[in-house]
Amino acid sequence: MPTLVESSEALAVDVSCSDDALTVVLDDGRTVSVPLVWFPRLLAATSAQRKEWELIGGGIGIHWEAIDEDISIASLLQPERFMRLANTALQPASRARRSGVNPKKRSRAARSGVGRR
């Protein structure tokens, strides 16, 4: 029987930003790179502001004081659980999908709210 074992939390050890990506080196050797458009404050920041980061919580997150931005490492590793991005598939499943009910297959009355109190 398969068993799910949660790995220990990864911590950031180094951070860099290009004009279009945020790259984070983790303590377990992985490097995570995500589009800078995910973080509008970083995207709008100057190159000098992007370089002025500090690790928070021993590496569980990154903070940029000048632009008041905080990013958790967990959100970079599992963006679908933490971010809601316009026009992308990275949005959490709706309550209906989690419960196994397909919202497109509900009756017209159920979709319109008829019979609700």
Buried (B, 14 or more C-beta within 10 A) or exposed (E): EEEEEEEEBBBBEEBBBEEEBBBBBBBEEEEBBBEBEBBEBBBEBEEEBBEEBEBBBEBBBBBBEEBEBEBBBBBBBEBBEBBEEEEEEBEEEEEEEEEEEEEEEEEEEEEEEEEEE
